[in-house]
Amino acid sequence: MKISKSGKEYDILKTDDIYDILPVKNYIIMSQISRGYFLQEKEEFRLPKKIYGKDTHFIDKVKKTYDNLSDRDTLGILLNGLKGTGKTVDATMIALQSNLPVLFVTASYCDTDFKNFLSSITQEYVLFIDEFEKIYNYEHQEQLLSVFDGMLSSKKIILLTSNNDRISEFFNNRLKRIRYRKTYHNLSESVIKEVIEDLLNNKSYIPELLNKIADIGIITMDILISIIEEMNIHNETVEEATKYLNIISEKVEYRLGRLLPNDEYLFIDTFKASADSGFFQYEGHYKPHITESNVKNQHIYYDIDSKVINPEKIKYNTYKMVVPTTFTVLKDDNNYQEERDITYIIEKESIYKFGY
């Protein structure tokens, strides 16, 4: 193998007697009709000054596994999850720790020439495809499998990130193609608290900020830091700071029940609605079969009108509301209706329970 460099561009040339080494840098794989595939030098990686929630165990595990593979094995890694949850940081750390050239794929290459180009690079390297499902649609993903299977000229790392799980099923349970799959969820409570302690200027706003985070439902590093920046810049409360931010509360699950006349609690149903505790919209037509303690042997059915309700918070993630409710009472095969104000209890299931 011989490498020809012109400015920031690199060409791989086949030869039987000269084997120069591609420098340990970042490169974008490029293609021109008259030239074919070549490499263009890319800027170096930049990591944040402080990395929150760093998964050193996983990164070390990847490195140790790769070091123990045979000379022509490929180590495939898929990092999947929400944007801003740490996928790119982990991918960057894996690439840096490998101490190998990193080749970025930014277009849906999957033809024979692309396969031959990769195979012509006979030294070890990292093939990095960020936001894999956006670059390669479902059909192209299947075509790319033959490229992965044919990369036998040297040991390599294939590093994929994905913002959702639109990945071909042919990647599943094929450990020779993708050995590790790591899914990224919400930030952990410990990371959230560490970021807030480090970055929030007015510490008296911490309880209010934690309340808001529980309401949002899905919280990423991007969202958290943006909220804190807004609070710091304008010296605002979290409600003022988030008023115009582009944040959409995720839907979470609620438990709906009611207080019977004897103060006993009666579970009705579960439903999903906005995680924002300011209000939720409860839509449904539920008819649980109950027997009221003060109306013996009568089957009572009731409907809750679809409306926006502003509940009263009575404790953490638990709300109370009084709603006019229409009852249909069945007695002796005759129906009659009546309306009463009924007290309902709403309990929100939240992944964040900070315990303050």
Stockholm file with secondary structure:
# STOCKHOLM 1.0

chainA/1-356         MKISKSGKEYDILKTDDIYDILPVKNYIIMSQISRGYFLQEKEEFRLPKKIYGKDTHFIDKVKKTYDNLSDRDTLGILLNGLKGTGKTVDATMIALQSNLPVLFVTASYCDTDFKNFLSSITQEYVLFIDEFEKIYNYEHQEQLLSVFDGMLSSKKIILLTSNNDRISEFFNNRLKRIRYRKTYHNLSESVIKEVIEDLLNNKSYIPELLNKIADIGIITMDILISIIEEMNIHNETVEEATKYLNIISEKVEYRLGRLLPNDEYLFIDTFKASADSGFFQYEGHYKPHITESNVKNQHIYYDIDSKVINPEKIKYNTYKMVVPTTFTVLKDDNNYQEERDITYIIEKESIYKFGY
#=GR chainA/1-356 SS CEEEEETTEEEEECCSSCCCCCCSSEEEEEEETTTEEEEEEECCCCCCSSCTTCCHHHHHHHHHHHHTSCTTCEEEEEEEECTTSSHHHHHHHHHHHHTSCEEECCSCCCSHHHHHHHHHCCSCEEEEETTHHHHSCHHHHHHHHHHHHTCCSSCEEEEEEESSCCCCGGGTTCTTTCCEEEEECSCCHHHHHHHHHHHCSCGGGHHHHHHHHHHHCCCCHHHHHHHHHHHHHHTCCHHHHHSSSCCCCCEEEEEEEEECTTSCEEEEEEEEEESCTTCEEECCCCCCCBCCTTSTTCEEEEECCCEEECCEEEETTEEEEEEEEEEEEEETTEEEEEEEEEEEEEEECCSCCCCC
#=GC SS_cons         CEEEEETTEEEEECCSSCCCCCCSSEEEEEEETTTEEEEEEECCCCCCSSCTTCCHHHHHHHHHHHHTSCTTCEEEEEEEECTTSSHHHHHHHHHHHHTSCEEECCSCCCSHHHHHHHHHCCSCEEEEETTHHHHSCHHHHHHHHHHHHTCCSSCEEEEEEESSCCCCGGGTTCTTTCCEEEEECSCCHHHHHHHHHHHCSCGGGHHHHHHHHHHHCCCCHHHHHHHHHHHHHHTCCHHHHHSSSCCCCCEEEEEEEEECTTSCEEEEEEEEEESCTTCEEECCCCCCCBCCTTSTTCEEEEECCCEEECCEEEETTEEEEEEEEEEEEEETTEEEEEEEEEEEEEEECCSCCCCC
//
